[in-house]
Amino acid sequence: MKQLFAGSVFLFLILGACMHSAGIVSVPVPLEGETWLLQEFDGRTAPFPTVDQVPYIQFGTEKSQFNGFAGCNLFFGEYRAADDGSLSLGPTGSTRRYCAEADWEHMFFLALERTVSYRIEGEELHLLNENDEVLVRFLRGK
């Protein structure tokens, strides 16, 4: 019985070490159920000079839909996320208010649609392109 127990502990330690050395540490934190506040986009950091309210994005828990506020217009669309961190967004729809930020919002929507994966580091959500470069950076809302 002692040998069986010792063997089980040994096997557990070996498997744990292999998983850690292979870089398998944890599954990405889910996107759903959080409000993510825009922090950086297109080389600009918050606060954005032309935006009265902080832009944000939210990911739904049931229908794989996202929505948010881009600084002037509300936006929405469908997303697909996988446990490996891959993420696709769009196409993105939005309300059509006239705003001075229309060009900025258009570029923001294009960045969302160019997203192929995501990474959550602490309280930050990074949307990444095919080269693993950060397109948009968000902060978890409180």
MODELLER restraints for C-alpha pairs under 7 A, 6 or more apart:
rsr = mdl.restraints
at = mdl.atoms
rsr.add(forms.Gaussian(group=physical.xy_distance, feature=features.Distance(at['CA:27:A'], at['CA:83:A']), mean=6.45, stdev=0.5))
rsr.add(forms.Gaussian(group=physical.xy_distance, feature=features.Distance(at['CA:28:A'], at['CA:83:A']), mean=6.53, stdev=0.5))
rsr.add(forms.Gaussian(group=physical.xy_distance, feature=features.Distance(at['CA:28:A'], at['CA:85:A']), mean=6.46, stdev=0.5))
rsr.add(forms.Gaussian(group=physical.xy_distance, feature=features.Distance(at['CA:28:A'], at['CA:120:A']), mean=6.86, stdev=0.5))
rsr.add(forms.Gaussian(group=physical.xy_distance, feature=features.Distance(at['CA:29:A'], at['CA:120:A']), mean=6.62, stdev=0.5))
rsr.add(forms.Gaussian(group=physical.xy_distance, feature=features.Distance(at['CA:31:A'], at['CA:59:A']), mean=6.17, stdev=0.5))
rsr.add(forms.Gaussian(group=physical.xy_distance, feature=features.Distance(at['CA:32:A'], at['CA:59:A']), mean=4.79, stdev=0.5))
rsr.add(forms.Gaussian(group=physical.xy_distance, feature=features.Distance(at['CA:32:A'], at['CA:60:A']), mean=5.61, stdev=0.5))
rsr.add(forms.Gaussian(group=physical.xy_distance, feature=features.Distance(at['CA:32:A'], at['CA:61:A']), mean=5.38, stdev=0.5))
rsr.add(forms.Gaussian(group=physical.xy_distance, feature=features.Distance(at['CA:33:A'], at['CA:59:A']), mean=6.50, stdev=0.5))
rsr.add(forms.Gaussian(group=physical.xy_distance, feature=features.Distance(at['CA:33:A'], at['CA:60:A']), mean=6.60, stdev=0.5))
rsr.add(forms.Gaussian(group=physical.xy_distance, feature=features.Distance(at['CA:33:A'], at['CA:61:A']), mean=6.51, stdev=0.5))
rsr.add(forms.Gaussian(group=physical.xy_distance, feature=features.Distance(at['CA:34:A'], at['CA:58:A']), mean=6.09, stdev=0.5))
rsr.add(forms.Gaussian(group=physical.xy_distance, feature=features.Distance(at['CA:34:A'], at['CA:140:A']), mean=6.79, stdev=0.5))
rsr.add(forms.Gaussian(group=physical.xy_distance, feature=features.Distance(at['CA:34:A'], at['CA:141:A']), mean=6.98, stdev=0.5))
rsr.add(forms.Gaussian(group=physical.xy_distance, feature=features.Distance(at['CA:35:A'], at['CA:56:A']), mean=6.61, stdev=0.5))
rsr.add(forms.Gaussian(group=physical.xy_distance, feature=features.Distance(at['CA:35:A'], at['CA:57:A']), mean=6.02, stdev=0.5))
rsr.add(forms.Gaussian(group=physical.xy_distance, feature=features.Distance(at['CA:35:A'], at['CA:58:A']), mean=4.99, stdev=0.5))
rsr.add(forms.Gaussian(group=physical.xy_distance, feature=features.Distance(at['CA:35:A'], at['CA:140:A']), mean=6.16, stdev=0.5))
rsr.add(forms.Gaussian(group=physical.xy_distance, feature=features.Distance(at['CA:35:A'], at['CA:141:A']), mean=5.23, stdev=0.5))
rsr.add(forms.Gaussian(group=physical.xy_distance, feature=features.Distance(at['CA:36:A'], at['CA:56:A']), mean=5.37, stdev=0.5))
rsr.add(forms.Gaussian(group=physical.xy_distance, feature=features.Distance(at['CA:36:A'], at['CA:57:A']), mean=5.28, stdev=0.5))
rsr.add(forms.Gaussian(group=physical.xy_distance, feature=features.Distance(at['CA:36:A'], at['CA:58:A']), mean=6.29, stdev=0.5))
rsr.add(forms.Gaussian(group=physical.xy_distance, feature=features.Distance(at['CA:36:A'], at['CA:138:A']), mean=5.42, stdev=0.5))
rsr.add(forms.Gaussian(group=physical.xy_distance, feature=features.Distance(at['CA:36:A'], at['CA:139:A']), mean=5.38, stdev=0.5))
rsr.add(forms.Gaussian(group=physical.xy_distance, feature=features.Distance(at['CA:36:A'], at['CA:140:A']), mean=4.68, stdev=0.5))
rsr.add(forms.Gaussian(group=physical.xy_distance, feature=features.Distance(at['CA:36:A'], at['CA:141:A']), mean=5.52, stdev=0.5))
rsr.add(forms.Gaussian(group=physical.xy_distance, feature=features.Distance(at['CA:37:A'], at['CA:54:A']), mean=6.61, stdev=0.5))
rsr.add(forms.Gaussian(group=physical.xy_distance, feature=features.Distance(at['CA:37:A'], at['CA:55:A']), mean=6.08, stdev=0.5))
rsr.add(forms.Gaussian(group=physical.xy_distance, feature=features.Distance(at['CA:37:A'], at['CA:56:A']), mean=4.37, stdev=0.5))
rsr.add(forms.Gaussian(group=physical.xy_distance, feature=features.Distance(at['CA:37:A'], at['CA:57:A']), mean=6.74, stdev=0.5))
rsr.add(forms.Gaussian(group=physical.xy_distance, feature=features.Distance(at['CA:37:A'], at['CA:138:A']), mean=5.07, stdev=0.5))
rsr.add(forms.Gaussian(group=physical.xy_distance, feature=features.Distance(at['CA:37:A'], at['CA:139:A']), mean=5.04, stdev=0.5))
rsr.add(forms.Gaussian(group=physical.xy_distance, feature=features.Distance(at['CA:37:A'], at['CA:140:A']), mean=6.22, stdev=0.5))
rsr.add(forms.Gaussian(group=physical.xy_distance, feature=features.Distance(at['CA:37:A'], at['CA:141:A']), mean=5.95, stdev=0.5))
rsr.add(forms.Gaussian(group=physical.xy_distance, feature=features.Distance(at['CA:38:A'], at['CA:54:A']), mean=6.68, stdev=0.5))
rsr.add(forms.Gaussian(group=physical.xy_distance, feature=features.Distance(at['CA:38:A'], at['CA:55:A']), mean=5.44, stdev=0.5))
rsr.add(forms.Gaussian(group=physical.xy_distance, feature=features.Distance(at['CA:38:A'], at['CA:56:A']), mean=5.42, stdev=0.5))
rsr.add(forms.Gaussian(group=physical.xy_distance, feature=features.Distance(at['CA:38:A'], at['CA:137:A']), mean=6.22, stdev=0.5))
rsr.add(forms.Gaussian(group=physical.xy_distance, feature=features.Distance(at['CA:38:A'], at['CA:138:A']), mean=4.38, stdev=0.5))
rsr.add(forms.Gaussian(group=physical.xy_distance, feature=features.Distance(at['CA:38:A'], at['CA:139:A']), mean=6.42, stdev=0.5))
rsr.add(forms.Gaussian(group=physical.xy_distance, feature=features.Distance(at['CA:39:A'], at['CA:45:A']), mean=5.51, stdev=0.5))
rsr.add(forms.Gaussian(group=physical.xy_distance, feature=features.Distance(at['CA:39:A'], at['CA:46:A']), mean=5.11, stdev=0.5))
rsr.add(forms.Gaussian(group=physical.xy_distance, feature=features.Distance(at['CA:39:A'], at['CA:137:A']), mean=5.51, stdev=0.5))
rsr.add(forms.Gaussian(group=physical.xy_distance, feature=features.Distance(at['CA:39:A'], at['CA:138:A']), mean=5.03, stdev=0.5))
rsr.add(forms.Gaussian(group=physical.xy_distance, feature=features.Distance(at['CA:39:A'], at['CA:139:A']), mean=6.33, stdev=0.5))
rsr.add(forms.Gaussian(group=physical.xy_distance, feature=features.Distance(at['CA:40:A'], at['CA:46:A']), mean=6.26, stdev=0.5))
rsr.add(forms.Gaussian(group=physical.xy_distance, feature=features.Distance(at['CA:40:A'], at['CA:136:A']), mean=5.87, stdev=0.5))
rsr.add(forms.Gaussian(group=physical.xy_distance, feature=features.Distance(at['CA:40:A'], at['CA:137:A']), mean=5.03, stdev=0.5))
rsr.add(forms.Gaussian(group=physical.xy_distance, feature=features.Distance(at['CA:40:A'], at['CA:138:A']), mean=6.92, stdev=0.5))
rsr.add(forms.Gaussian(group=physical.xy_distance, feature=features.Distance(at['CA:41:A'], at['CA:135:A']), mean=6.55, stdev=0.5))
rsr.add(forms.Gaussian(group=physical.xy_distance, feature=features.Distance(at['CA:41:A'], at['CA:136:A']), mean=4.89, stdev=0.5))
rsr.add(forms.Gaussian(group=physical.xy_distance, feature=features.Distance(at['CA:41:A'], at['CA:137:A']), mean=6.58, stdev=0.5))
rsr.add(forms.Gaussian(group=physical.xy_distance, feature=features.Distance(at['CA:50:A'], at['CA:101:A']), mean=6.63, stdev=0.5))
rsr.add(forms.Gaussian(group=physical.xy_distance, feature=features.Distance(at['CA:51:A'], at['CA:71:A']), mean=5.09, stdev=0.5))
rsr.add(forms.Gaussian(group=physical.xy_distance, feature=features.Distance(at['CA:52:A'], at['CA:71:A']), mean=6.87, stdev=0.5))
rsr.add(forms.Gaussian(group=physical.xy_distance, feature=features.Distance(at['CA:53:A'], at['CA:71:A']), mean=6.17, stdev=0.5))
rsr.add(forms.Gaussian(group=physical.xy_distance, feature=features.Distance(at['CA:54:A'], at['CA:71:A']), mean=6.61, stdev=0.5))
rsr.add(forms.Gaussian(group=physical.xy_distance, feature=features.Distance(at['CA:55:A'], at['CA:69:A']), mean=4.99, stdev=0.5))
rsr.add(forms.Gaussian(group=physical.xy_distance, feature=features.Distance(at['CA:55:A'], at['CA:70:A']), mean=4.79, stdev=0.5))
rsr.add(forms.Gaussian(group=physical.xy_distance, feature=features.Distance(at['CA:55:A'], at['CA:71:A']), mean=5.18, stdev=0.5))
rsr.add(forms.Gaussian(group=physical.xy_distance, feature=features.Distance(at['CA:56:A'], at['CA:68:A']), mean=5.27, stdev=0.5))
rsr.add(forms.Gaussian(group=physical.xy_distance, feature=features.Distance(at['CA:56:A'], at['CA:69:A']), mean=5.37, stdev=0.5))
rsr.add(forms.Gaussian(group=physical.xy_distance, feature=features.Distance(at['CA:56:A'], at['CA:70:A']), mean=6.75, stdev=0.5))
rsr.add(forms.Gaussian(group=physical.xy_distance, feature=features.Distance(at['CA:57:A'], at['CA:66:A']), mean=6.99, stdev=0.5))
rsr.add(forms.Gaussian(group=physical.xy_distance, feature=features.Distance(at['CA:57:A'], at['CA:67:A']), mean=5.74, stdev=0.5))
rsr.add(forms.Gaussian(group=physical.xy_distance, feature=features.Distance(at['CA:57:A'], at['CA:68:A']), mean=4.22, stdev=0.5))
rsr.add(forms.Gaussian(group=physical.xy_distance, feature=features.Distance(at['CA:57:A'], at['CA:69:A']), mean=6.68, stdev=0.5))
rsr.add(forms.Gaussian(group=physical.xy_distance, feature=features.Distance(at['CA:58:A'], at['CA:66:A']), mean=5.52, stdev=0.5))
rsr.add(forms.Gaussian(group=physical.xy_distance, feature=features.Distance(at['CA:58:A'], at['CA:67:A']), mean=5.42, stdev=0.5))
rsr.add(forms.Gaussian(group=physical.xy_distance, feature=features.Distance(at['CA:58:A'], at['CA:68:A']), mean=5.90, stdev=0.5))
rsr.add(forms.Gaussian(group=physical.xy_distance, feature=features.Distance(at['CA:59:A'], at['CA:65:A']), mean=6.12, stdev=0.5))
rsr.add(forms.Gaussian(group=physical.xy_distance, feature=features.Distance(at['CA:59:A'], at['CA:66:A']), mean=4.36, stdev=0.5))
rsr.add(forms.Gaussian(group=physical.xy_distance, feature=features.Distance(at['CA:59:A'], at['CA:67:A']), mean=6.70, stdev=0.5))
rsr.add(forms.Gaussian(group=physical.xy_distance, feature=features.Distance(at['CA:60:A'], at['CA:66:A']), mean=5.68, stdev=0.5))
rsr.add(forms.Gaussian(group=physical.xy_distance, feature=features.Distance(at['CA:64:A'], at['CA:78:A']), mean=5.74, stdev=0.5))
rsr.add(forms.Gaussian(group=physical.xy_distance, feature=features.Distance(at['CA:64:A'], at['CA:79:A']), mean=5.45, stdev=0.5))
rsr.add(forms.Gaussian(group=physical.xy_distance, feature=features.Distance(at['CA:64:A'], at['CA:80:A']), mean=6.55, stdev=0.5))
rsr.add(forms.Gaussian(group=physical.xy_distance, feature=features.Distance(at['CA:65:A'], at['CA:77:A']), mean=5.66, stdev=0.5))
rsr.add(forms.Gaussian(group=physical.xy_distance, feature=features.Distance(at['CA:65:A'], at['CA:78:A']), mean=4.23, stdev=0.5))
rsr.add(forms.Gaussian(group=physical.xy_distance, feature=features.Distance(at['CA:65:A'], at['CA:79:A']), mean=5.74, stdev=0.5))
rsr.add(forms.Gaussian(group=physical.xy_distance, feature=features.Distance(at['CA:66:A'], at['CA:76:A']), mean=5.49, stdev=0.5))
rsr.add(forms.Gaussian(group=physical.xy_distance, feature=features.Distance(at['CA:66:A'], at['CA:77:A']), mean=5.44, stdev=0.5))
rsr.add(forms.Gaussian(group=physical.xy_distance, feature=features.Distance(at['CA:66:A'], at['CA:78:A']), mean=5.86, stdev=0.5))
rsr.add(forms.Gaussian(group=physical.xy_distance, feature=features.Distance(at['CA:66:A'], at['CA:79:A']), mean=6.61, stdev=0.5))
rsr.add(forms.Gaussian(group=physical.xy_distance, feature=features.Distance(at['CA:67:A'], at['CA:75:A']), mean=5.42, stdev=0.5))
rsr.add(forms.Gaussian(group=physical.xy_distance, feature=features.Distance(at['CA:67:A'], at['CA:76:A']), mean=4.03, stdev=0.5))
rsr.add(forms.Gaussian(group=physical.xy_distance, feature=features.Distance(at['CA:67:A'], at['CA:77:A']), mean=6.50, stdev=0.5))
rsr.add(forms.Gaussian(group=physical.xy_distance, feature=features.Distance(at['CA:68:A'], at['CA:74:A']), mean=5.71, stdev=0.5))
rsr.add(forms.Gaussian(group=physical.xy_distance, feature=features.Distance(at['CA:68:A'], at['CA:75:A']), mean=5.31, stdev=0.5))
rsr.add(forms.Gaussian(group=physical.xy_distance, feature=features.Distance(at['CA:68:A'], at['CA:76:A']), mean=6.45, stdev=0.5))
rsr.add(forms.Gaussian(group=physical.xy_distance, feature=features.Distance(at['CA:69:A'], at['CA:75:A']), mean=6.00, stdev=0.5))
rsr.add(forms.Gaussian(group=physical.xy_distance, feature=features.Distance(at['CA:70:A'], at['CA:105:A']), mean=6.18, stdev=0.5))
rsr.add(forms.Gaussian(group=physical.xy_distance, feature=features.Distance(at['CA:72:A'], at['CA:99:A']), mean=6.22, stdev=0.5))
rsr.add(forms.Gaussian(group=physical.xy_distance, feature=features.Distance(at['CA:73:A'], at['CA:94:A']), mean=6.34, stdev=0.5))
rsr.add(forms.Gaussian(group=physical.xy_distance, feature=features.Distance(at['CA:73:A'], at['CA:95:A']), mean=5.42, stdev=0.5))
rsr.add(forms.Gaussian(group=physical.xy_distance, feature=features.Distance(at['CA:73:A'], at['CA:96:A']), mean=6.59, stdev=0.5))
rsr.add(forms.Gaussian(group=physical.xy_distance, feature=features.Distance(at['CA:73:A'], at['CA:97:A']), mean=6.15, stdev=0.5))
rsr.add(forms.Gaussian(group=physical.xy_distance, feature=features.Distance(at['CA:74:A'], at['CA:94:A']), mean=5.51, stdev=0.5))
rsr.add(forms.Gaussian(group=physical.xy_distance, feature=features.Distance(at['CA:74:A'], at['CA:95:A']), mean=5.56, stdev=0.5))
rsr.add(forms.Gaussian(group=physical.xy_distance, feature=features.Distance(at['CA:75:A'], at['CA:92:A']), mean=6.66, stdev=0.5))
rsr.add(forms.Gaussian(group=physical.xy_distance, feature=features.Distance(at['CA:75:A'], at['CA:93:A']), mean=5.56, stdev=0.5))
rsr.add(forms.Gaussian(group=physical.xy_distance, feature=features.Distance(at['CA:75:A'], at['CA:94:A']), mean=4.05, stdev=0.5))
rsr.add(forms.Gaussian(group=physical.xy_distance, feature=features.Distance(at['CA:75:A'], at['CA:95:A']), mean=6.53, stdev=0.5))
rsr.add(forms.Gaussian(group=physical.xy_distance, feature=features.Distance(at['CA:76:A'], at['CA:92:A']), mean=5.74, stdev=0.5))
rsr.add(forms.Gaussian(group=physical.xy_distance, feature=features.Distance(at['CA:76:A'], at['CA:93:A']), mean=5.36, stdev=0.5))
rsr.add(forms.Gaussian(group=physical.xy_distance, feature=features.Distance(at['CA:76:A'], at['CA:94:A']), mean=6.18, stdev=0.5))
rsr.add(forms.Gaussian(group=physical.xy_distance, feature=features.Distance(at['CA:77:A'], at['CA:90:A']), mean=5.26, stdev=0.5))
rsr.add(forms.Gaussian(group=physical.xy_distance, feature=features.Distance(at['CA:77:A'], at['CA:91:A']), mean=6.08, stdev=0.5))
rsr.add(forms.Gaussian(group=physical.xy_distance, feature=features.Distance(at['CA:77:A'], at['CA:92:A']), mean=4.89, stdev=0.5))
rsr.add(forms.Gaussian(group=physical.xy_distance, feature=features.Distance(at['CA:77:A'], at['CA:93:A']), mean=6.08, stdev=0.5))
rsr.add(forms.Gaussian(group=physical.xy_distance, feature=features.Distance(at['CA:78:A'], at['CA:89:A']), mean=6.09, stdev=0.5))
rsr.add(forms.Gaussian(group=physical.xy_distance, feature=features.Distance(at['CA:78:A'], at['CA:90:A']), mean=5.52, stdev=0.5))
rsr.add(forms.Gaussian(group=physical.xy_distance, feature=features.Distance(at['CA:79:A'], at['CA:88:A']), mean=5.49, stdev=0.5))
rsr.add(forms.Gaussian(group=physical.xy_distance, feature=features.Distance(at['CA:79:A'], at['CA:89:A']), mean=4.51, stdev=0.5))
rsr.add(forms.Gaussian(group=physical.xy_distance, feature=features.Distance(at['CA:79:A'], at['CA:90:A']), mean=6.32, stdev=0.5))
rsr.add(forms.Gaussian(group=physical.xy_distance, feature=features.Distance(at['CA:80:A'], at['CA:87:A']), mean=5.56, stdev=0.5))
rsr.add(forms.Gaussian(group=physical.xy_distance, feature=features.Distance(at['CA:80:A'], at['CA:88:A']), mean=5.28, stdev=0.5))
rsr.add(forms.Gaussian(group=physical.xy_distance, feature=features.Distance(at['CA:80:A'], at['CA:89:A']), mean=6.80, stdev=0.5))
rsr.add(forms.Gaussian(group=physical.xy_distance, feature=features.Distance(at['CA:81:A'], at['CA:87:A']), mean=4.45, stdev=0.5))
rsr.add(forms.Gaussian(group=physical.xy_distance, feature=features.Distance(at['CA:81:A'], at['CA:88:A']), mean=6.69, stdev=0.5))
rsr.add(forms.Gaussian(group=physical.xy_distance, feature=features.Distance(at['CA:85:A'], at['CA:117:A']), mean=5.46, stdev=0.5))
rsr.add(forms.Gaussian(group=physical.xy_distance, feature=features.Distance(at['CA:85:A'], at['CA:118:A']), mean=5.50, stdev=0.5))
rsr.add(forms.Gaussian(group=physical.xy_distance, feature=features.Distance(at['CA:85:A'], at['CA:119:A']), mean=6.62, stdev=0.5))
rsr.add(forms.Gaussian(group=physical.xy_distance, feature=features.Distance(at['CA:86:A'], at['CA:116:A']), mean=5.82, stdev=0.5))
rsr.add(forms.Gaussian(group=physical.xy_distance, feature=features.Distance(at['CA:86:A'], at['CA:117:A']), mean=4.02, stdev=0.5))
rsr.add(forms.Gaussian(group=physical.xy_distance, feature=features.Distance(at['CA:86:A'], at['CA:118:A']), mean=6.35, stdev=0.5))
rsr.add(forms.Gaussian(group=physical.xy_distance, feature=features.Distance(at['CA:87:A'], at['CA:115:A']), mean=6.70, stdev=0.5))
rsr.add(forms.Gaussian(group=physical.xy_distance, feature=features.Distance(at['CA:87:A'], at['CA:116:A']), mean=5.05, stdev=0.5))
rsr.add(forms.Gaussian(group=physical.xy_distance, feature=features.Distance(at['CA:87:A'], at['CA:117:A']), mean=4.41, stdev=0.5))
rsr.add(forms.Gaussian(group=physical.xy_distance, feature=features.Distance(at['CA:87:A'], at['CA:118:A']), mean=6.25, stdev=0.5))
rsr.add(forms.Gaussian(group=physical.xy_distance, feature=features.Distance(at['CA:88:A'], at['CA:115:A']), mean=6.01, stdev=0.5))
rsr.add(forms.Gaussian(group=physical.xy_distance, feature=features.Distance(at['CA:88:A'], at['CA:116:A']), mean=5.39, stdev=0.5))
rsr.add(forms.Gaussian(group=physical.xy_distance, feature=features.Distance(at['CA:89:A'], at['CA:112:A']), mean=6.20, stdev=0.5))
rsr.add(forms.Gaussian(group=physical.xy_distance, feature=features.Distance(at['CA:89:A'], at['CA:113:A']), mean=5.34, stdev=0.5))
rsr.add(forms.Gaussian(group=physical.xy_distance, feature=features.Distance(at['CA:89:A'], at['CA:115:A']), mean=6.71, stdev=0.5))
rsr.add(forms.Gaussian(group=physical.xy_distance, feature=features.Distance(at['CA:90:A'], at['CA:113:A']), mean=5.56, stdev=0.5))
rsr.add(forms.Gaussian(group=physical.xy_distance, feature=features.Distance(at['CA:91:A'], at['CA:113:A']), mean=6.51, stdev=0.5))
rsr.add(forms.Gaussian(group=physical.xy_distance, feature=features.Distance(at['CA:92:A'], at['CA:109:A']), mean=6.66, stdev=0.5))
rsr.add(forms.Gaussian(group=physical.xy_distance, feature=features.Distance(at['CA:111:A'], at['CA:135:A']), mean=6.21, stdev=0.5))
rsr.add(forms.Gaussian(group=physical.xy_distance, feature=features.Distance(at['CA:114:A'], at['CA:129:A']), mean=6.13, stdev=0.5))
rsr.add(forms.Gaussian(group=physical.xy_distance, feature=features.Distance(at['CA:115:A'], at['CA:127:A']), mean=5.93, stdev=0.5))
rsr.add(forms.Gaussian(group=physical.xy_distance, feature=features.Distance(at['CA:115:A'], at['CA:128:A']), mean=5.42, stdev=0.5))
rsr.add(forms.Gaussian(group=physical.xy_distance, feature=features.Distance(at['CA:115:A'], at['CA:129:A']), mean=5.01, stdev=0.5))
rsr.add(forms.Gaussian(group=physical.xy_distance, feature=features.Distance(at['CA:116:A'], at['CA:128:A']), mean=6.12, stdev=0.5))
rsr.add(forms.Gaussian(group=physical.xy_distance, feature=features.Distance(at['CA:116:A'], at['CA:129:A']), mean=5.41, stdev=0.5))
rsr.add(forms.Gaussian(group=physical.xy_distance, feature=features.Distance(at['CA:116:A'], at['CA:130:A']), mean=5.96, stdev=0.5))
rsr.add(forms.Gaussian(group=physical.xy_distance, feature=features.Distance(at['CA:117:A'], at['CA:127:A']), mean=6.18, stdev=0.5))
rsr.add(forms.Gaussian(group=physical.xy_distance, feature=features.Distance(at['CA:117:A'], at['CA:128:A']), mean=5.25, stdev=0.5))
rsr.add(forms.Gaussian(group=physical.xy_distance, feature=features.Distance(at['CA:117:A'], at['CA:129:A']), mean=6.75, stdev=0.5))
rsr.add(forms.Gaussian(group=physical.xy_distance, feature=features.Distance(at['CA:118:A'], at['CA:126:A']), mean=5.53, stdev=0.5))
rsr.add(forms.Gaussian(group=physical.xy_distance, feature=features.Distance(at['CA:118:A'], at['CA:127:A']), mean=4.62, stdev=0.5))
rsr.add(forms.Gaussian(group=physical.xy_distance, feature=features.Distance(at['CA:118:A'], at['CA:128:A']), mean=5.58, stdev=0.5))
rsr.add(forms.Gaussian(group=physical.xy_distance, feature=features.Distance(at['CA:119:A'], at['CA:125:A']), mean=5.92, stdev=0.5))
rsr.add(forms.Gaussian(group=physical.xy_distance, feature=features.Distance(at['CA:119:A'], at['CA:126:A']), mean=5.19, stdev=0.5))
rsr.add(forms.Gaussian(group=physical.xy_distance, feature=features.Distance(at['CA:119:A'], at['CA:127:A']), mean=6.74, stdev=0.5))
rsr.add(forms.Gaussian(group=physical.xy_distance, feature=features.Distance(at['CA:120:A'], at['CA:126:A']), mean=6.21, stdev=0.5))
rsr.add(forms.Gaussian(group=physical.xy_distance, feature=features.Distance(at['CA:123:A'], at['CA:139:A']), mean=5.79, stdev=0.5))
rsr.add(forms.Gaussian(group=physical.xy_distance, feature=features.Distance(at['CA:123:A'], at['CA:140:A']), mean=5.29, stdev=0.5))
rsr.add(forms.Gaussian(group=physical.xy_distance, feature=features.Distance(at['CA:124:A'], at['CA:137:A']), mean=6.88, stdev=0.5))
rsr.add(forms.Gaussian(group=physical.xy_distance, feature=features.Distance(at['CA:124:A'], at['CA:138:A']), mean=5.58, stdev=0.5))
rsr.add(forms.Gaussian(group=physical.xy_distance, feature=features.Distance(at['CA:124:A'], at['CA:139:A']), mean=4.57, stdev=0.5))
rsr.add(forms.Gaussian(group=physical.xy_distance, feature=features.Distance(at['CA:124:A'], at['CA:140:A']), mean=6.05, stdev=0.5))
rsr.add(forms.Gaussian(group=physical.xy_distance, feature=features.Distance(at['CA:125:A'], at['CA:137:A']), mean=5.84, stdev=0.5))
rsr.add(forms.Gaussian(group=physical.xy_distance, feature=features.Distance(at['CA:125:A'], at['CA:138:A']), mean=5.01, stdev=0.5))
rsr.add(forms.Gaussian(group=physical.xy_distance, feature=features.Distance(at['CA:125:A'], at['CA:139:A']), mean=6.22, stdev=0.5))
rsr.add(forms.Gaussian(group=physical.xy_distance, feature=features.Distance(at['CA:126:A'], at['CA:134:A']), mean=5.97, stdev=0.5))
rsr.add(forms.Gaussian(group=physical.xy_distance, feature=features.Distance(at['CA:126:A'], at['CA:136:A']), mean=5.97, stdev=0.5))
rsr.add(forms.Gaussian(group=physical.xy_distance, feature=features.Distance(at['CA:126:A'], at['CA:137:A']), mean=4.71, stdev=0.5))
rsr.add(forms.Gaussian(group=physical.xy_distance, feature=features.Distance(at['CA:126:A'], at['CA:138:A']), mean=6.44, stdev=0.5))
rsr.add(forms.Gaussian(group=physical.xy_distance, feature=features.Distance(at['CA:127:A'], at['CA:134:A']), mean=5.75, stdev=0.5))
rsr.add(forms.Gaussian(group=physical.xy_distance, feature=features.Distance(at['CA:127:A'], at['CA:135:A']), mean=5.64, stdev=0.5))
rsr.add(forms.Gaussian(group=physical.xy_distance, feature=features.Distance(at['CA:127:A'], at['CA:136:A']), mean=5.28, stdev=0.5))
rsr.add(forms.Gaussian(group=physical.xy_distance, feature=features.Distance(at['CA:127:A'], at['CA:137:A']), mean=6.48, stdev=0.5))
rsr.add(forms.Gaussian(group=physical.xy_distance, feature=features.Distance(at['CA:128:A'], at['CA:134:A']), mean=4.57, stdev=0.5))
rsr.add(forms.Gaussian(group=physical.xy_distance, feature=features.Distance(at['CA:128:A'], at['CA:135:A']), mean=5.42, stdev=0.5))
rsr.add(forms.Gaussian(group=physical.xy_distance, feature=features.Distance(at['CA:129:A'], at['CA:135:A']), mean=6.43, stdev=0.5))
